[in-house]
Amino acid sequence: MTQRTLVLLKPDAVRRGLVGEIIGRIEAKAGWSITALELRTLDRATLAEHYAEHEGRPFYAPLMDFMVSGPSVAMVVEGERVIEGVRALSGPTDPIAAAPGSIRGDFGTIVRENLIHASDSEASAEREMKIFFPGLS
């Protein structure tokens, strides 16, 4: 089933020069394509909407500070089982638990700065794409 998902390459991925490597891994998957891509420094209002379910949790404020610390790459990736696939390619949030070959397993250093966000369901993907790419139909 063809799907679309939101992927964010977080400020640590941009700062460390890993954008090309991560995009290359996504593009290498047969049948996946990037249908929207933008480099931008995210504002707190956008991030508050994106991370609304985490508001009030102990990691929320540090996460927000990290996410506004520099530019991120926002993109929409389309393809067969892409939601599940990008999450598997990303690996678990904890880079120590992430398998070698996954983005976080190969490049992650700490839990908070975990390089990439990928929508976790079709409902999340639809909601998140509207936040970052409101003109996308």
N, CA, C and O atoms as a printed pandas DataFrame, in Angstrom:
     atom_number atom_name residue_name chain_id  residue_number  x_coord  y_coord  z_coord
0              1         N          MET        A               1    0.839   -1.180    0.000
1              2        CA          MET        A               1    0.000    0.000    0.000
2              3         C          MET        A               1    0.885    1.244    0.000
3              4         O          MET        A               1    1.758    1.386    0.856
4              5         N          THR        A               2    0.666    2.131   -0.942
5              6        CA          THR        A               2    1.423    3.380   -1.015
6              7         C          THR        A               2    0.945    4.320    0.082
7              8         O          THR        A               2   -0.255    4.504    0.284
8              9         N          GLN        A               3    1.903    4.908    0.784
9             10        CA          GLN        A               3    1.636    5.822    1.879
10            11         C          GLN        A               3    2.533    7.044    1.727
11            12         O          GLN        A               3    3.463    7.069    0.920
12            13         N          ARG        A               4    2.218    8.062    2.535
13            14        CA          ARG        A               4    3.102    9.218    2.672
14            15         C          ARG        A               4    3.388    9.398    4.154
15            16         O          ARG        A               4    2.547    9.102    5.003
16            17         N          THR        A               5    4.588    9.890    4.454
17            18        CA          THR        A               5    4.960   10.132    5.843
18            19         C          THR        A               5    5.793   11.395    5.948
19            20         O          THR        A               5    6.462   11.803    4.998
20            21         N          LEU        A               6    5.738   12.003    7.121
21            22        CA          LEU        A               6    6.596   13.147    7.394
22            23         C          LEU        A               6    7.901   12.637    8.007
23            24         O          LEU        A               6    7.895   11.776    8.887
24            25         N          VAL        A               7    9.002   13.178    7.532
25            26        CA          VAL        A               7   10.315   12.890    8.102
26            27         C          VAL        A               7   10.967   14.234    8.411
27            28         O          VAL        A               7   10.978   15.138    7.576
28            29         N          LEU        A               8   11.504   14.353    9.613
29            30        CA          LEU        A               8   12.293   15.524    9.993
30            31         C          LEU        A               8   13.716   15.071   10.254
31            32         O          LEU        A               8   13.943   14.132   11.016
32            33         N          LEU        A               9   14.671   15.732    9.627
33            34        CA          LEU        A               9   16.072   15.562    9.979
34            35         C          LEU        A               9   16.376   16.703   10.926
35            36         O          LEU        A               9   16.374   17.873   10.545
36            37         N          LYS        A              10   16.635   16.341   12.154
37            38        CA          LYS        A              10   16.710   17.303   13.252
38            39         C          LYS        A              10   17.998   18.127   13.213
39            40         O          LYS        A              10   18.909   17.822   12.443
40            41         N          PRO        A              11   18.075   19.176   14.044
41            42        CA          PRO        A              11   19.243   20.057   14.007
42            43         C          PRO        A              11   20.587   19.342   14.155
43            44         O          PRO        A              11   21.577   19.791   13.579
44            45         N          ASP        A              12   20.649   18.244   14.911
45            46        CA          ASP        A              12   21.927   17.538   15.042
46            47         C          ASP        A              12   22.337   16.884   13.728
47            48         O          ASP        A              12   23.527   16.839   13.416
48            49         N          ALA        A              13   21.386   16.377   12.953
49            50        CA          ALA        A              13   21.701   15.786   11.651
50            51         C          ALA        A              13   22.246   16.851   10.707
51            52         O          ALA        A              13   23.202   16.601    9.974
52            53         N          VAL        A              14   21.643   18.035   10.722
53            54        CA          VAL        A              14   22.099   19.134    9.864
54            55         C          VAL        A              14   23.474   19.610   10.330
55            56         O          VAL        A              14   24.390   19.760    9.521
56            57         N          ARG        A              15   23.616   19.845   11.630
57            58        CA          ARG        A              15   24.869   20.352   12.199
58            59         C          ARG        A              15   26.041   19.400   11.932
59            60         O          ARG        A              15   27.163   19.842   11.685
60            61         N          ARG        A              16   25.774   18.101   11.985
61            62        CA          ARG        A              16   26.832   17.097   11.806
62            63         C          ARG        A              16   27.079   16.731   10.345
63            64         O          ARG        A              16   27.927   15.885   10.063
64            65         N          GLY        A              17   26.359   17.346    9.418
65            66        CA          GLY        A              17   26.569   17.083    7.996
66            67         C          GLY        A              17   26.083   15.710    7.558
67            68         O          GLY        A              17   26.679   15.097    6.672
68            69         N          LEU        A              18   25.009   15.219    8.169
69            70        CA          LEU        A              18   24.491   13.888    7.857
70            71         C          LEU        A              18   23.266   13.901    6.956
71            72         O          LEU        A              18   22.712   12.841    6.662
72            73         N          VAL        A              19   22.833   15.069    6.515
73            74        CA          VAL        A              19   21.617   15.170    5.703
74            75         C          VAL        A              19   21.740   14.329    4.433
75            76         O          VAL        A              19   20.843   13.544    4.127
76            77         N          GLY        A              20   22.816   14.478    3.705
77            78        CA          GLY        A              20   23.004   13.724    2.461
78            79         C          GLY        A              20   23.021   12.223    2.691
79            80         O          GLY        A              20   22.415   11.467    1.931
80            81         N          GLU        A              21   23.706   11.792    3.730
81            82        CA          GLU        A              21   23.775   10.368    4.068
82            83         C          GLU        A              21   22.386    9.815    4.384
83            84         O          GLU        A              21   22.018    8.748    3.893
84            85         N          ILE        A              22   21.621   10.528    5.192
85            86        CA          ILE        A              22   20.297   10.048    5.597
86            87         C          ILE        A              22   19.335   10.071    4.403
87            88         O          ILE        A              22   18.597    9.111    4.186
88            89         N          ILE        A              23   19.340   11.152    3.636
89            90        CA          ILE        A              23   18.480   11.210    2.449
90            91         C          ILE        A              23   18.882   10.098    1.474
91            92         O          ILE        A              23   18.014    9.474    0.864
92            93         N          GLY        A              24   20.160    9.850    1.324
93            94        CA          GLY        A              24   20.628    8.773    0.449
94            95         C          GLY        A              24   20.079    7.417    0.861
95            96         O          GLY        A              24   19.714    6.608    0.008
96            97         N          ARG        A              25   20.018    7.166    2.151
97            98        CA          ARG        A              25   19.467    5.902    2.637
98            99         C          ARG        A              25   17.976    5.796    2.320
99           100         O          ARG        A              25   17.481    4.722    1.980
100          101         N          ILE        A              26   17.274    6.903    2.431
101          102        CA          ILE        A              26   15.843    6.907    2.107
102          103         C          ILE        A              26   15.652    6.703    0.605
103          104         O          ILE        A              26   14.821    5.897    0.186
104          105         N          GLU        A              27   16.416    7.429   -0.196
105          106        CA          GLU        A              27   16.281    7.312   -1.646
106          107         C          GLU        A              27   16.711    5.948   -2.183
107          108         O          GLU        A              27   16.260    5.533   -3.250
108          109         N          ALA        A              28   17.570    5.258   -1.458
109          110        CA          ALA        A              28   18.049    3.945   -1.898
110          111         C          ALA        A              28   16.973    2.866   -1.812
111          112         O          ALA        A              28   17.093    1.818   -2.446
112          113         N          LYS        A              29   15.937    3.114   -1.041
113          114        CA          LYS        A              29   14.850    2.135   -0.926
114          115         C          LYS        A              29   14.036    2.150   -2.215
115          116         O          LYS        A              29   13.494    3.186   -2.599
116          117         N          ALA        A              30   13.951    1.022   -2.871
117          118        CA          ALA        A              30   13.209    0.920   -4.125
118          119         C          ALA        A              30   11.752    1.297   -3.908
119          120         O          ALA        A              30   11.093    0.783   -3.004
120          121         N          GLY        A              31   11.262    2.188   -4.736
121          122        CA          GLY        A              31    9.865    2.564   -4.681
122          123         C          GLY        A              31    9.543    3.725   -3.763
123          124         O          GLY        A              31    8.398    4.178   -3.729
124          125         N          TRP        A              32   10.513    4.218   -3.021
125          126        CA          TRP        A              32   10.279    5.389   -2.165
126          127         C          TRP        A              32   10.746    6.631   -2.900
127          128         O          TRP        A              32   11.740    6.596   -3.625
128          129         N          SER        A              33   10.025    7.731   -2.712
129          130        CA          SER        A              33   10.460    8.989   -3.304
130          131         C          SER        A              33   10.163   10.140   -2.344
131          132         O          SER        A              33    9.220   10.092   -1.554
132          133         N          ILE        A              34   10.983   11.155   -2.438
133          134        CA          ILE        A              34   10.794   12.371   -1.653
134          135         C          ILE        A              34    9.940   13.302   -2.499
135          136         O          ILE        A              34   10.328   13.693   -3.600
136          137         N          THR        A              35    8.765   13.654   -1.967
137          138        CA          THR        A              35    7.823   14.464   -2.742
138          139         C          THR        A              35    7.753   15.911   -2.269
139          140         O          THR        A              35    7.148   16.751   -2.935
140          141         N          ALA        A              36    8.367   16.210   -1.123
141          142        CA          ALA        A              36    8.476   17.587   -0.627
142          143         C          ALA        A              36    9.699   17.639    0.272
143          144         O          ALA        A              36    9.971   16.687    1.003
144          145         N          LEU        A              37   10.438   18.738    0.225
145          146        CA          LEU        A              37   11.643   18.872    1.043
146          147         C          LEU        A              37   11.933   20.348    1.262
147          148         O          LEU        A              37   11.869   21.155    0.335
148          149         N          GLU        A              38   12.252   20.685    2.508
149          150        CA          GLU        A              38   12.560   22.076    2.828
150          151         C          GLU        A              38   13.514   22.137    4.019
151          152         O          GLU        A              38   13.316   21.445    5.017
152          153         N          LEU        A              39   14.537   22.961    3.909
153          154        CA          LEU        A              39   15.439   23.256    5.023
154          155         C          LEU        A              39   14.923   24.517    5.694
155          156         O          LEU        A              39   14.757   25.550    5.044
156          157         N          ARG        A              40   14.671   24.434    6.997
157          158        CA          ARG        A              40   14.210   25.628    7.702
158          159         C          ARG        A              40   14.458   25.509    9.197
159          160         O          ARG        A              40   14.543   24.413    9.753
160          161         N          THR        A              41   14.572   26.666    9.828
161          162        CA          THR        A              41   14.647   26.714   11.284
162          163         C          THR        A              41   13.213   26.763   11.781
163          164         O          THR        A              41   12.459   27.679   11.455
164          165         N          LEU        A              42   12.853   25.776   12.567
165          166        CA          LEU        A              42   11.465   25.641   13.019
166          167         C          LEU        A              42   11.178   26.589   14.166
167          168         O          LEU        A              42   12.027   26.806   15.031
168          169         N          ASP        A              43    9.981   27.153   14.171
169          170        CA          ASP        A              43    9.591   28.069   15.242
170          171         C          ASP        A              43    8.852   27.296   16.339
171          172         O          ASP        A              43    8.361   26.189   16.119
172          173         N          ARG        A              44    8.788   27.899   17.507
173          174        CA          ARG        A              44    8.174   27.237   18.672
174          175         C          ARG        A              44    6.699   26.925   18.454
175          176         O          ARG        A              44    6.213   25.904   18.940
176          177         N          ALA        A              45    5.981   27.774   17.742
177          178        CA          ALA        A              45    4.554   27.533   17.512
178          179         C          ALA        A              45    4.344   26.258   16.691
179          180         O          ALA        A              45    3.481   25.441   17.011
180          181         N          THR        A              46    5.125   26.099   15.650
181          182        CA          THR        A              46    5.036   24.891   14.822
182          183         C          THR        A              46    5.390   23.661   15.639
183          184         O          THR        A              46    4.704   22.641   15.579
184          185         N          LEU        A              47    6.472   23.771   16.404
185          186        CA          LEU        A              47    6.913   22.638   17.220
186          187         C          LEU        A              47    5.921   22.314   18.327
187          188         O          LEU        A              47    5.720   21.142   18.648
188          189         N          ALA        A              48    5.298   23.330   18.917
189          190        CA          ALA        A              48    4.299   23.093   19.965
190          191         C          ALA        A              48    3.114   22.314   19.396
191          192         O          ALA        A              48    2.565   21.441   20.067
192          193         N          GLU        A              49    2.725   22.625   18.177
193          194        CA          GLU        A              49    1.633   21.879   17.542
194          195         C          GLU        A              49    2.079   20.444   17.243
195          196         O          GLU        A              49    1.329   19.493   17.463
196          197         N          HIS        A              50    3.295   20.304   16.744
197          198        CA          HIS        A              50    3.820   18.979   16.393
198          199         C          HIS        A              50    3.975   18.084   17.626
199          200         O          HIS        A              50    3.614   16.908   17.591
200          201         N          TYR        A              51    4.505   18.634   18.700
201          202        CA          TYR        A              51    4.791   17.850   19.913
202          203         C          TYR        A              51    3.730   18.037   20.999
203          204         O          TYR        A              51    4.021   17.820   22.175
204          205         N          ALA        A              52    2.518   18.432   20.636
205          206        CA          ALA        A              52    1.466   18.733   21.617
206          207         C          ALA        A              52    1.219   17.593   22.598
207          208         O          ALA        A              52    0.966   17.843   23.777
208          209         N          GLU        A              53    1.288   16.349   22.135
209          210        CA          GLU        A              53    1.006   15.218   23.029
210          211         C          GLU        A              53    2.069   15.038   24.110
211          212         O          GLU        A              53    1.849   14.320   25.085
212          213         N          HIS        A              54    3.218   15.685   23.940
213          214        CA          HIS        A              54    4.304   15.562   24.921
214          215         C          HIS        A              54    4.353   16.724   25.910
215          216         O          HIS        A              54    5.141   16.701   26.854
216          217         N          GLU        A              55    3.516   17.739   25.699
217          218        CA          GLU        A              55    3.541   18.893   26.588
218          219         C          GLU        A              55    3.313   18.453   28.035
219          220         O          GLU        A              55    2.434   17.641   28.323
220          221         N          GLY        A              56    4.122   19.003   28.932
221          222        CA          GLY        A              56    4.023   18.666   30.347
222          223         C          GLY        A              56    4.939   17.537   30.778
223          224         O          GLY        A              56    5.142   17.335   31.976
224          225         N          ARG        A              57    5.493   16.800   29.834
225          226        CA          ARG        A              57    6.433   15.731   30.179
226          227         C          ARG        A              57    7.801   16.343   30.444
227          228         O          ARG        A              57    8.116   17.409   29.915
228          229         N          PRO        A              58    8.622   15.673   31.266
229          230        CA          PRO        A              58    9.915   16.250   31.653
230          231         C          PRO        A              58   10.847   16.567   30.478
231          232         O          PRO        A              58   11.665   17.483   30.572
232          233         N          PHE        A              59   10.736   15.834   29.391
233          234        CA          PHE        A              59   11.632   16.045   28.250
234          235         C          PHE        A              59   11.140   17.111   27.277
235          236         O          PHE        A              59   11.852   17.457   26.334
236          237         N          TYR        A              60    9.927   17.640   27.493
237          238        CA          TYR        A              60    9.325   18.564   26.531
238          239         C          TYR        A              60   10.149   19.844   26.349
239          240         O          TYR        A              60   10.498   20.186   25.220
240          241         N          ALA        A              61   10.463   20.548   27.424
241          242        CA          ALA        A              61   11.195   21.823   27.308
242          243         C          ALA        A              61   12.580   21.628   26.684
243          244         O          ALA        A              61   12.939   22.378   25.777
244          245         N          PRO        A              62   13.376   20.642   27.141
245          246        CA          PRO        A              62   14.671   20.433   26.483
246          247         C          PRO        A              62   14.535   20.044   25.008
247          248         O          PRO        A              62   15.363   20.436   24.185
248          249         N          LEU        A              63   13.502   19.280   24.673
249          250        CA          LEU        A              63   13.266   18.909   23.283
250          251         C          LEU        A              63   12.957   20.146   22.442
251          252         O          LEU        A              63   13.488   20.307   21.344
252          253         N          MET        A              64   12.110   21.003   22.958
253          254        CA          MET        A              64   11.780   22.233   22.235
254          255         C          MET        A              64   13.027   23.097   22.038
255          256         O          MET        A              64   13.251   23.625   20.949
256          257         N          ASP        A              65   13.839   23.242   23.090
257          258        CA          ASP        A              65   15.073   24.033   22.980
258          259         C          ASP        A              65   16.007   23.446   21.927
259          260         O          ASP        A              65   16.594   24.182   21.133
260          261         N          PHE        A              66   16.143   22.133   21.920
261          262        CA          PHE        A              66   16.984   21.467   20.930
262          263         C          PHE        A              66   16.449   21.701   19.515
263          264         O          PHE        A              66   17.215   22.018   18.605
264          265         N          MET        A              67   15.149   21.545   19.332
265          266        CA          MET        A              67   14.580   21.627   17.991
266          267         C          MET        A              67   14.630   23.040   17.402
267          268         O          MET        A              67   14.578   23.184   16.180
268          269         N          VAL        A              68   14.730   24.083   18.225
269          270        CA          VAL        A              68   14.868   25.446   17.697
270          271         C          VAL        A              68   16.334   25.882   17.623
271          272         O          VAL        A              68   16.621   27.018   17.247
272          273         N          SER        A              69   17.262   24.990   17.977
273          274        CA          SER        A              69   18.682   25.346   18.061
274          275         C          SER        A              69   19.370   25.507   16.714
275          276         O          SER        A              69   20.496   25.999   16.660
276          277         N          GLY        A              70   18.731   25.111   15.643
277          278        CA          GLY        A              70   19.323   25.221   14.318
278          279         C          GLY        A              70   18.356   24.703   13.284
279          280         O          GLY        A              70   17.267   24.242   13.622
280          281         N          PRO        A              71   18.745   24.775   12.020
281          282        CA          PRO        A              71   17.843   24.334   10.956
282          283         C          PRO        A              71   17.604   22.826   10.983
283          284         O          PRO        A              71   18.439   22.044   11.437
284          285         N          SER        A              72   16.436   22.453   10.481
285          286        CA          SER        A              72   16.041   21.060   10.284
286          287         C          SER        A              72   15.628   20.893    8.831
287          288         O          SER        A              72   15.365   21.873    8.135
288          289         N          VAL        A              73   15.573   19.665    8.386
289          290        CA          VAL        A              73   15.045   19.358    7.063
290          291         C          VAL        A              73   13.704   18.669    7.263
291          292         O          VAL        A              73   13.623   17.632    7.920
292          293         N          ALA        A              74   12.659   19.247    6.697
293          294        CA          ALA        A              74   11.338   18.623    6.722
294          295         C          ALA        A              74   11.088   18.051    5.335
295          296         O          ALA        A              74   11.342   18.707    4.325
296          297         N          MET        A              75   10.584   16.811    5.298
297          298        CA          MET        A              75   10.290   16.211    4.000
298          299         C          MET        A              75    9.121   15.251    4.092
299          300         O          MET        A              75    8.790   14.735    5.159
300          301         N          VAL        A              76    8.516   15.033    2.957
301          302        CA          VAL        A              76    7.477   14.032    2.815
302          303         C          VAL        A              76    8.062   12.935    1.934
303          304         O          VAL        A              76    8.595   13.194    0.855
304          305         N          VAL        A              77    7.948   11.716    2.421
305          306        CA          VAL        A              77    8.434   10.555    1.686
306          307         C          VAL        A              77    7.226    9.696    1.346
307          308         O          VAL        A              77    6.351    9.474    2.184
308          309         N          GLU        A              78    7.189    9.222    0.124
309          310        CA          GLU        A              78    6.055    8.448   -0.368
310          311         C          GLU        A              78    6.541    7.098   -0.862
311          312         O          GLU        A              78    7.615    6.991   -1.454
312          313         N          GLY        A              79    5.735    6.058   -0.613
313          314        CA          GLY        A              79    6.064    4.736   -1.132
314          315         C          GLY        A              79    5.358    3.615   -0.403
315          316         O          GLY        A              79    4.567    3.839    0.513
316          317         N          GLU        A              80    5.658    2.430   -0.821
317          318        CA          GLU        A              80    5.066    1.222   -0.255
318          319         C          GLU        A              80    5.514    1.029    1.191
319          320         O          GLU        A              80    6.711    0.940    1.467
320          321         N          ARG        A              81    4.554    0.965    2.113
321          322        CA          ARG        A              81    4.808    0.736    3.540
322          323         C          ARG        A              81    5.871    1.681    4.099
323          324         O          ARG        A              81    6.675    1.291    4.946
324          325         N          VAL        A              82    5.866    2.909    3.625
325          326        CA          VAL        A              82    6.911    3.875    3.961
326          327         C          VAL        A              82    6.867    4.285    5.438
327          328         O          VAL        A              82    7.916    4.581    6.010
328          329         N          ILE        A              83    5.705    4.313    6.064
329          330        CA          ILE        A              83    5.636    4.706    7.474
330          331         C          ILE        A              83    6.406    3.706    8.327
331          332         O          ILE        A              83    7.298    4.085    9.087
332          333         N          GLU        A              84    6.067    2.458    8.202
333          334        CA          GLU        A              84    6.767    1.396    8.931
334          335         C          GLU        A              84    8.243    1.326    8.514
335          336         O          GLU        A              84    9.124    1.127    9.350
336          337         N          GLY        A              85    8.493    1.491    7.234
337          338        CA          GLY        A              85    9.844    1.365    6.708
338          339         C          GLY        A              85   10.801    2.444    7.193
339          340         O          GLY        A              85   11.932    2.143    7.576
340          341         N          VAL        A              86   10.358    3.703    7.181
341          342        CA          VAL        A              86   11.241    4.785    7.634
342          343         C          VAL        A              86   11.503    4.655    9.131
343          344         O          VAL        A              86   12.605    4.941    9.599
344          345         N          ARG        A              87   10.491    4.225    9.878
345          346        CA          ARG        A              87   10.713    4.033   11.317
346          347         C          ARG        A              87   11.726    2.922   11.566
347          348         O          ARG        A              87   12.565    3.047   12.459
348          349         N          ALA        A              88   11.667    1.845   10.800
349          350        CA          ALA        A              88   12.658    0.772   10.938
350          351         C          ALA        A              88   14.041    1.265   10.523
351          352         O          ALA        A              88   15.035    0.954   11.180
352          353         N          LEU        A              89   14.109    2.027    9.443
353          354        CA          LEU        A              89   15.373    2.587    8.978
354          355         C          LEU        A              89   15.965    3.542   10.012
355          356         O          LEU        A              89   17.184    3.627   10.155
356          357         N          SER        A              90   15.100    4.263   10.735
357          358        CA          SER        A              90   15.552    5.205   11.761
358          359         C          SER        A              90   16.140    4.478   12.962
359          360         O          SER        A              90   17.162    4.900   13.502
360          361         N          GLY        A              91   15.503    3.390   13.384
361          362        CA          GLY        A              91   15.922    2.673   14.587
362          363         C          GLY        A              91   15.278    3.270   15.825
363          364         O          GLY        A              91   14.690    4.350   15.757
364          365         N          PRO        A              92   15.382    2.581   16.960
365          366        CA          PRO        A              92   14.808    3.090   18.211
366          367         C          PRO        A              92   15.427    4.423   18.622
367          368         O          PRO        A              92   16.547    4.748   18.226
368          369         N          THR        A              93   14.689    5.186   19.417
369          370        CA          THR        A              93   15.132    6.501   19.867
370          371         C          THR        A              93   16.474    6.442   20.586
371          372         O          THR        A              93   17.314    7.323   20.403
372          373         N          ASP        A              94   16.680    5.422   21.394
373          374        CA          ASP        A              94   17.942    5.253   22.124
374          375         C          ASP        A              94   18.995    4.696   21.177
375          376         O          ASP        A              94   18.861    3.558   20.727
376          377         N          PRO        A              95   20.033    5.453   20.860
377          378        CA          PRO        A              95   21.023    4.979   19.894
378          379         C          PRO        A              95   21.789    3.733   20.359
379          380         O          PRO        A              95   22.316    2.988   19.532
380          381         N          ILE        A              96   21.851    3.506   21.662
381          382        CA          ILE        A              96   22.519    2.304   22.165
382          383         C          ILE        A              96   21.680    1.071   21.846
383          384         O          ILE        A              96   22.229   -0.002   21.599
384          385         N          ALA        A              97   20.364    1.214   21.850
385          386        CA          ALA        A              97   19.460    0.101   21.546
386          387         C          ALA        A              97   19.249   -0.072   20.044
387          388         O          ALA        A              97   18.731   -1.100   19.607
388          389         N          ALA        A              98   19.643    0.915   19.257
389          390        CA          ALA        A              98   19.424    0.869   17.812
390          391         C          ALA        A              98   20.457   -0.029   17.139
391          392         O          ALA        A              98   21.649    0.042   17.437
392          393         N          ALA        A              99   19.989   -0.863   16.241
393          394        CA          ALA        A              99   20.869   -1.820   15.555
394          395         C          ALA        A              99   21.803   -1.117   14.578
395          396         O          ALA        A              99   21.439   -0.107   13.977
396          397         N          PRO        A             100   23.009   -1.657   14.424
397          398        CA          PRO        A             100   23.883   -1.163   13.357
398          399         C          PRO        A             100   23.146   -1.281   12.019
399          400         O          PRO        A             100   22.412   -2.241   11.785
400          401         N          GLY        A             101   23.351   -0.305   11.159
401          402        CA          GLY        A             101   22.647   -0.265    9.891
402          403         C          GLY        A             101   21.463    0.678    9.926
403          404         O          GLY        A             101   21.019    1.156    8.882
404          405         N          SER        A             102   20.942    0.955   11.125
405          406        CA          SER        A             102   19.880    1.955   11.244
406          407         C          SER        A             102   20.542    3.327   11.378
407          408         O          SER        A             102   21.718    3.419   11.730
408          409         N          ILE        A             103   19.801    4.373   11.103
409          410        CA          ILE        A             103   20.350    5.727   11.174
410          411         C          ILE        A             103   20.829    6.034   12.584
411          412         O          ILE        A             103   21.949    6.511   12.768
412          413         N          ARG        A             104   19.994    5.767   13.578
413          414        CA          ARG        A             104   20.387    6.053   14.962
414          415         C          ARG        A             104   21.458    5.084   15.445
415          416         O          ARG        A             104   22.316    5.469   16.239
416          417         N          GLY        A             105   21.429    3.848   14.988
417          418        CA          GLY        A             105   22.454    2.885   15.369
418          419         C          GLY        A             105   23.824    3.256   14.833
419          420         O          GLY        A             105   24.837    3.037   15.497
420          421         N          ASP        A             106   23.855    3.816   13.636
421          422        CA          ASP        A             106   25.137    4.185   13.022
422          423         C          ASP        A             106   25.624    5.566   13.435
423          424         O          ASP        A             106   26.832    5.785   13.525
424          425         N          PHE        A             107   24.710    6.508   13.688
425          426        CA          PHE        A             107   25.128    7.889   13.895
426          427         C          PHE        A             107   24.661    8.513   15.203
427          428         O          PHE        A             107   25.144    9.584   15.570
428          429         N          GLY        A             108   23.734    7.873   15.919
429          430        CA          GLY        A             108   23.177    8.460   17.133
430          431         C          GLY        A             108   24.177    8.486   18.271
431          432         O          GLY        A             108   25.056    7.629   18.363
432          433         N          THR        A             109   24.033    9.476   19.137
433          434        CA          THR        A             109   24.915    9.580   20.295
434          435         C          THR        A             109   24.151    9.657   21.607
435          436         O          THR        A             109   24.524    9.002   22.580
436          437         N          ILE        A             110   23.075   10.459   21.646
437          438        CA          ILE        A             110   22.277   10.561   22.862
438          439         C          ILE        A             110   20.793   10.505   22.506
439          440         O          ILE        A             110   20.414   10.758   21.362
440          441         N          VAL        A             111   19.962   10.174   23.480
441          442        CA          VAL        A             111   18.532    9.990   23.232
442          443         C          VAL        A             111   17.870   11.273   22.753
443          444         O          VAL        A             111   17.120   11.240   21.778
444          445         N          ARG        A             112   18.122   12.391   23.401
445          446        CA          ARG        A             112   17.423   13.634   23.049
446          447         C          ARG        A             112   17.779   14.106   21.647
447          448         O          ARG        A             112   16.905   14.560   20.909
448          449         N          GLU        A             113   19.020   14.008   21.278
449          450        CA          GLU        A             113   19.450   14.435   19.944
450          451         C          GLU        A             113   19.548   13.189   19.075
451          452         O          GLU        A             113   20.623   12.612   18.913
452          453         N          ASN        A             114   18.409   12.782   18.518
453          454        CA          ASN        A             114   18.340   11.475   17.863
454          455         C          ASN        A             114   18.165   11.537   16.350
455          456         O          ASN        A             114   17.652   10.600   15.738
456          457         N          LEU        A             115   18.594   12.642   15.753
457          458        CA          LEU        A             115   18.782   12.798   14.316
458          459         C          LEU        A             115   17.533   12.882   13.448
459          460         O          LEU        A             115   17.494   13.681   12.513
460          461         N          ILE        A             116   16.514   12.080   13.733
461          462        CA          ILE        A             116   15.417   11.944   12.773
462          463         C          ILE        A             116   14.086   11.735   13.489
463          464         O          ILE        A             116   14.020   11.107   14.546
464          465         N          HIS        A             117   13.040   12.271   12.892
465          466        CA          HIS        A             117   11.667   11.973   13.315
466          467         C          HIS        A             117   10.957   11.381   12.115
467          468         O          HIS        A             117   11.120   11.850   10.989
468          469         N          ALA        A             118   10.166   10.345   12.363
469          470        CA          ALA        A             118    9.321    9.762   11.324
470          471         C          ALA        A             118    7.952    9.473   11.933
471          472         O          ALA        A             118    7.859    8.918   13.027
472          473         N          SER        A             119    6.910    9.845   11.233
473          474        CA          SER        A             119    5.546    9.612   11.722
474          475         C          SER        A             119    5.353    8.149   12.089
475          476         O          SER        A             119    5.908    7.256   11.448
476          477         N          ASP        A             120    4.546    7.912   13.145
477          478        CA          ASP        A             120    4.384    6.541   13.634
478          479         C          ASP        A             120    3.107    5.847   13.165
479          480         O          ASP        A             120    2.901    4.672   13.470
480          481         N          SER        A             121    2.254    6.545   12.435
481          482        CA          SER        A             121    1.018    5.936   11.940
482          483         C          SER        A             121    0.482    6.788   10.798
483          484         O          SER        A             121    0.946    7.905   10.571
484          485         N          GLU        A             122   -0.501    6.248   10.084
485          486        CA          GLU        A             122   -1.107    7.027    9.002
486          487         C          GLU        A             122   -1.781    8.278    9.544
487          488         O          GLU        A             122   -1.700    9.343    8.932
488          489         N          ALA        A             123   -2.450    8.156   10.691
489          490        CA          ALA        A             123   -3.117    9.321   11.287
490          491         C          ALA        A             123   -2.098   10.388   11.680
491          492         O          ALA        A             123   -2.309   11.572   11.415
492          493         N          SER        A             124   -1.001    9.983   12.305
493          494        CA          SER        A             124    0.056   10.936   12.672
494          495         C          SER        A             124    0.671   11.563   11.431
495          496         O          SER        A             124    0.914   12.770   11.400
496          497         N          ALA        A             125    0.920   10.763   10.419
497          498        CA          ALA        A             125    1.520   11.275    9.184
498          499         C          ALA        A             125    0.635   12.362    8.570
499          500         O          ALA        A             125    1.133   13.416    8.174
500          501         N          GLU        A             126   -0.664   12.112    8.490
501          502        CA          GLU        A             126   -1.581   13.109    7.926
502          503         C          GLU        A             126   -1.568   14.389    8.749
503          504         O          GLU        A             126   -1.480   15.485    8.196
504          505         N          ARG        A             127   -1.657   14.254   10.075
505          506        CA          ARG        A             127   -1.659   15.424   10.962
506          507         C          ARG        A             127   -0.348   16.200   10.828
507          508         O          ARG        A             127   -0.364   17.425   10.711
508          509         N          GLU        A             128    0.776   15.501   10.845
509          510        CA          GLU        A             128    2.090   16.145   10.814
510          511         C          GLU        A             128    2.382   16.784    9.459
511          512         O          GLU        A             128    2.959   17.870    9.403
512          513         N          MET        A             129    1.996   16.134    8.377
513          514        CA          MET        A             129    2.232   16.731    7.059
514          515         C          MET        A             129    1.478   18.051    6.922
515          516         O          MET        A             129    1.977   18.986    6.296
516          517         N          LYS        A             130    0.280   18.134    7.502
517          518        CA          LYS        A             130   -0.492   19.382    7.445
518          519         C          LYS        A             130    0.190   20.507    8.227
519          520         O          LYS        A             130    0.052   21.677    7.871
520          521         N          ILE        A             131    0.917   20.165    9.279
521          522        CA          ILE        A             131    1.638   21.163   10.068
522          523         C          ILE        A             131    2.815   21.724    9.271
523          524         O          ILE        A             131    3.008   22.938    9.209
524          525         N          PHE        A             132    3.591   20.839    8.667
525          526        CA          PHE        A             132    4.833   21.246    8.004
526          527         C          PHE        A             132    4.677   21.595    6.535
527          528         O          PHE        A             132    5.464   22.372    5.994
528          529         N          PHE        A             133    3.680   21.035    5.890
529          530        CA          PHE        A             133    3.429   21.290    4.463
530          531         C          PHE        A             133    1.931   21.514    4.254
531          532         O          PHE        A             133    1.261   20.690    3.631
532          533         N          PRO        A             134    1.403   22.632    4.775
533          534        CA          PRO        A             134   -0.058   22.852    4.716
534          535         C          PRO        A             134   -0.613   22.938    3.303
535          536         O          PRO        A             134   -1.800   22.681    3.102
536          537         N          GLY        A             135    0.194   23.287    2.329
537          538        CA          GLY        A             135   -0.294   23.395    0.945
538          539         C          GLY        A             135   -0.254   22.096    0.176
539          540         O          GLY        A             135   -0.699   22.048   -0.970
540          541         N          LEU        A             136    0.266   21.044    0.771
541          542        CA          LEU        A             136    0.376   19.749    0.112
542          543         C          LEU        A             136   -0.980   19.061    0.105
543          544         O          LEU        A             136   -1.631   18.952    1.144
544          545         N          SER        A             137   -1.397   18.606   -1.044
545          546        CA          SER        A             137   -2.709   17.928   -1.101
546          547         C          SER        A             137   -2.556   16.426   -1.050
547          548         O          SER        A             137   -3.552   15.703   -1.087
